[in-house]
Amino acid sequence: MKLAYSFSDITNDSLGFAGGKGSSLCRMYNAGIAVPNGFVILSTAFENNELKTEAYSDIEKCLEMLPGSTFAVRSSALSEDSAKTSFAGEFESVLNVARADVFSAIETVAASAKSERVSEYSKVHGINHGHKIAVVVQILIKAKMAGVLFSADPITGSHINMVGNLVFGAGEQLVSGEKNAYPFTIKRIGGRYQGDKSFVPYAKALYKAALRAEEIFGCKLDIEWVIEGEKLYIVQARPITTLQTIDYDTYEINQSLDTDALWSSNNVGEAVPDVMSPFTWSLLHEMDLECQKVPGFYMFGNICGRTYSNISIMISSLKVLGHNVPKAKELISDIFGYIPENIEVPIYPFRTPQLIKEMFLRSKKSLKRMKDSKKQKNYYLEYTPVWYVKTLKSIEDANTKQDLYKLWTSDVWPFLSALWNIWFGGAGSATLATFRKKLARMAGEELANLLCSNFSGEQALVSMKPLLAIEQVINGNLTREKYLELYGHRSPHEFEVYYKYPGDDPSFIDNQIKEYKNTNVSPSELMKKQQSEFMKAKRLFAQKFPAKQKWLEKKLETLSKDANTRESLRSEFVKVFRVMRHLLLKIGSVTGIGDDIFMMYCFEVPKFLQDDIEMLDKLPKRRKNFEEYQKFPVFPQLIRGRFNPREWINSKDRRQDYYDPNAQAPAMDENTIKGFAGAPGTVEGRVHILHSFDEAKDFQKGEILVTTMTNIGWTPLFPKAAAIITDLGAPLSHAAIVARELGIPAVVGCGIATTELKTGDLVIVNGSIGVVTKKG
């Protein structure tokens, strides 16, 4: 390999030794962006920051190919201009270099890697190693105007405008503050420029160069530019470090930092309530990529280990399709909850024609996938229980990395992908949401919720069966072994492979039986009682709307069937997660790394089984951050914009329902907490706050359960509760559906219940209108 390359001749293998600045300039130059011509001296050309003798001939050849007599010689350290650190101005640059002085300038730049300022900057950023340096030599541009452009706002994270500054003359005057800078903006949609008129002729060229550079680097950029004569050149482009959201090496992750968006933990936070391990997050991210509807934007975000949905994407997409923002908010409310009026939803500047075309193409692909999924649905519902038992046995019998690699690539991963597409493609709840909304408009919330309280139909919903089957075990109609095979995968943590599943705990069944007997409440009797209320509701509906009776019967039959299918698919999908956990544990055992395997990303595991061990040194750092995230309290239900957990925790104005520095706090009645009407009925009683299911052993029969959210793993606790109150949730959340099936009053999606109430408070829970009232 040569030690110096011209921008046009550099090889892909050499880019890794060209440093941040050198590699970015080469990539832009070869992509057709106007970059002043030059060459890069690789880090391999230096030893102890001094040029090797054999590097001189390569440099001389490159220099001969450059026209002009004056050059700029700049540093390009391997740690410089990266996604984590910029080292802006810390290394040396030498300008106005005559051809005869180029080698002297190269030595000056290389020696700056040992400077005190570089050393201090490195310490602050936790960089302890010496800096390998490459050097860039370019034709010097004599600028009549220069400046910077951030392709997203580095302060707010907003993507609506690109923001910049310009000065007349060389760019160094902007950095040093010698001359006044003139601010400007360029709209991301359409490229409309606002700023000093003298830059108008060049704004379009900068806009196009910025968009092209974003395509190349896949992120928002800090771009330096200059104008010579009538031409604009890009002289540097690096990631905006304040917008970098993921450090894969260390699992430092906060996706609220890039883009001003509204995030919600409703719905997805019920499915994945825990801090996600690196492995589980990577799985979710892969699935997100698989079903991505809007190019470049992900539906799910990770904020310090906790999963959130990007509400701005949903509402922006609906807006493109013709809905105004209030209507779009209403359309998603049954699933993701209401958005308070004092919170503005940031709207993405989607390019309407291109987006519609891309969404159409992706939706077409998605519809095909859904159609194919429906064909395979029954097969997987029947075959997954067989596969589940068989594959767990295969994992137990596997004792070599080769066996485990084969299981991963040929069995478990393909099965996970297939079942995800089937569940996601055939398990949507949009029809149910539309039906419930229509009923609520026709007959009111209470009657609508009663009519949506019997999705079990002829047989219990799969989410209810783990609770009902304990009765069968007690009565001798079901063996303990069969119970664990059928339901041992259902858990409060069922979508997090880091935690044990109930089926892995020998004492689980005994504890469930003991709890059932102590409670002395029959879930099946509760369901019969609720079914009686459901029949009354149907008769009342028929009296009010006789012409709609057949319509109601047909709709309820269809929705009951869909609900059972959706719940069944989810249950089978969770079985694959339990299989995945067992496979990972076996890999950890065979390779000797133990449960550090959960600190790997899913795309690293097959590489590891093929003897790639590069990631092993990174696992302790990932574990440290994972465990640090677990110490944080549950984050707010809604997060607007850039969120710093530590600042939020220490804030005197900390709220649990939302975080939005721009929102004015709404007026509150200190004795009233409002949420969704989850399940009808009114109960007075004392509350018991549970911050996690691990505290459930202290919950007493007849208390009112107050918690952040519930999922199927919480179902065994419901028969003991007089009522349910949750911070998260909407009318179609788990807590609401199960409470309706059992006839337990519920108010869900309150946002502040766990912070405004304390254990022992006396309250009235009105699940018919979604209100909790404190007494005394």
Summary of the structure (lengths in Angstrom):
residues: 776
radius of gyration: 30.2
end to end distance: 80.4
largest distance: 98.2
contacts: 2616
relative contact order: 0.08
helix: 49%
strand: 17%
